[in-house]
Amino acid sequence: MGSFGHYLATHFDTLKAEFWFLFVGGVANGLLYAMVAVGYTLVYGVLRLINFAHSEIFMSGGFAGYFVLRAMVGATVPTGFMSVLIIVLGIAAAGTAGAAAATLVERVAYRPLRRRRAPQLAYLISAIGASYFLFNLAGKEFGHLSVGDPQPYINHTVFTIFGAPVLMYDLIILVVSVVMFIALDWLVGRTRLGRGIRSVAQDAETASLMGVNIDRTIAITFIVGGALGGVAGFLYGLNIGVVYNMGFVPALKAFTAAVLGGIGNLRGAVLGGLLLGIVENLCVVFVQAAYIDVVAFGILVLVLLVRPTGILGERLGRTA
Amino acid sequence: MIRTFFQRAPIRRLLVVLGVVAVVELITGPPGSNQYPTSGFTGSYAEPASFFGMFRTQRWLVFLALALVAWGIAEFWTRYGDTIRARGSSALAGPRQVSERRPVRVGFALALLVLGILLPHIVNDAFWQSALVTYVAIYVLLAIGLNVVVGFAGLLDLGYVAFYAIGAYTTAWVTGALPTPPPFGHALDAFWAIPFAVVFVVVAGVLLGAPTLRLRGDYLAIVTLGFGEIITIFANNLYGITGGSTGTKQIPHPVFHVGPIKYAWGLAPVPYYYLALGSVVLFLVIFSLLQRSRVGRAWTAIREDEVAAESLGINPLKFKVMAFAVGAASAGFAGVITASADNFLFPSSFTLVFSINILVLVILGGMGSISGVVVGAIIIQVVQAYLNHTPPSGYQQPDLYIYVGALLITMMIFRPAGLIPSRQRRREITLYEKSHEGHPDEVLLGDDV
């Protein structure tokens, strides 16, 4: 017992010393999880299904961004306006690729089943099939080895929080994700389109009687979620690099985040993502790096068993 | 004008067929790389090819011809398919009735069993003899076990590999091949791993099932997937217990030694084939008896409508946990046989990919149909063994998963009940379709929306 107390004491000391450093990294990771989690939550809202192929939407965004960077970044690391331009182009390409992949998945793996009023198991299986097809096809076309993204900016420390450096990379994630979350909140809460999405989430049949085009609404939901997922894939790739199966673990964690915040709840997804990112990063102090994924899965199982509706609760079809 | 042209049904079908064929061309083409991202695509379409070695041409022309043929067949089928199908089913009605009689079915099963026993002597080829064990028999065993969980009880388990891993690691533990000391202080024979493995996987099934099986179907899939990953992470990192990422290479071959009977398995694959065949037959008998028992009917009831089943006095949790544990048992068996036949095990062989592969075997044949699952598993595994043994040009091993993914989607769209659906499922589907006749264009959403 004494040794365990010692273990905790020393590790808490490390935690105190490293807290802000880990916190900044955790927020950056958490925002990425949140961007992917929002995609899960949106699709869950309109279809009551977990989109198993969302990890491949993330991956296609990563690759689209990678190819833009390869084409734009030369021998020297760009600075200033060039950096901004390249990143904006990368985001646009990744968002488009993500939206395209999401549309493809919806058209091929979901819509035919919807027509046939298939049981839930059939949707899950065809989505797993779509995921398998896409990531292994990416492996075939782009090789099975991981490759680093060319750096489109100099990753220097912009400022510090309590001595912890905030890098350019963290700042880019923060700006991009916050802009996208605000845009999404406005889209779902304030526009005609968002009203359509919310009405389908609440009661699809009634919504269709009121003149909402269900097929179109579902397609647009996939596009919005796919664009966010694709951009997240690009931002993730900037740091880690891209590989054909890069989507698997981040997507699983993002799903955990969506459940943690309350699935179907957009603000919950963001909260859950941030929380998971931070908690996971702080756990680095206590467990070996190899077991970090176990922590995330453990949180998932715990949430599902103790409070399956998540922190903010399931909110299907109500504002945000 | 152009719009209406494209909206005509045959033209739309032509476009779909062209799209599908273009995808097939891509996935069967040469691989690309991240340094030349377009090379895979250009290679797939522009690579030189020939029609049956006659005309020299390019791949895309060959596939265009293929697409036109496929389109012709599709048009023919839309026009005459119903008549052909009706005639076929009336012609088959007699034989089908005969085939559903009990003596005929038993006789057929016995004939297949005899064929199974003679098979290693019919295929007198070293690769195929060992493929019968490593590719076919083990996977049939796994598939019929997962069929209990997915097919009978309707629970999507994406962590099935965990039970297989537990079986394999138990073998290594019992025979003293792990850093952990074996039970009772001394290494036992691999054959004794079987009871240990079965107990462990059943306990693991109950431990995993009891808390998680309360969850909805899609949550269950994710949690089991997470469980499978956790097992892999632990196997990879607990060096002192599992041997870590290098696994172990010292598992002895099994020896059966009870009283005067003693038989030792060696390096030859055929005896393992008989061991695996025996286990397959054992589990086939157990599972088909279970399916027809009260338990099997309870599983069906839960699968079709859990609330209704509960209102009839069936405790869903109890039967779901039972399905988990029973299904896990055959995976444990398979783990023992693989570990002792291979002599080694690596954590890298127990990944998510593996669980999905088993799921594919179950779906192709028909979830819930025992004969279907066996046939489906044999078909896919023989194809896989063939592709790995004699790969066609441009084929890499991971490409198989592209085909697998495409197969899953296609099955769910066109034949969700599988190649050989169980009689019960077939009746359910016909009844369902009859009750929905005349409403093909309804705005249809999932049942639970």
Interface residues (C-beta under 8 A of the other chain):
Chain A: L47 R48 L49 I50 F52 Y66 F67 V108 A109 P112 L113 R114 R115 R116 R117 A118 P119 Q120 L121 A122 Y123 L124 I125 S126 I128 G129 A130 S131 Y132 F133 L134 N136 L137 G139 K140 E141 F142 G143 H144 L145 V147 A204 E205 S208 I214 V242 F248 L252 F255 V259 Q288 A290 Y291 D293 V294 F297 L300 V301 L304 L305 P308
Chain B: L26 I27 P31 G32 S33 N34 Q35 P37 G40 F41 V150 G154 L156 L158 P211 T212 R214 L215 G217 D218 Y219 A221 I222 V223 L225 G226 F227 E229 I230 I233 F234 N236 N237 L352 I356 L359 I363 M367 Q396 P398 D399 Y401 I402 V404 G405 A406 L407 L408 I409 M411 M412 I413 P416 H436 V443 L444 L445 G446 D447 D448 V449
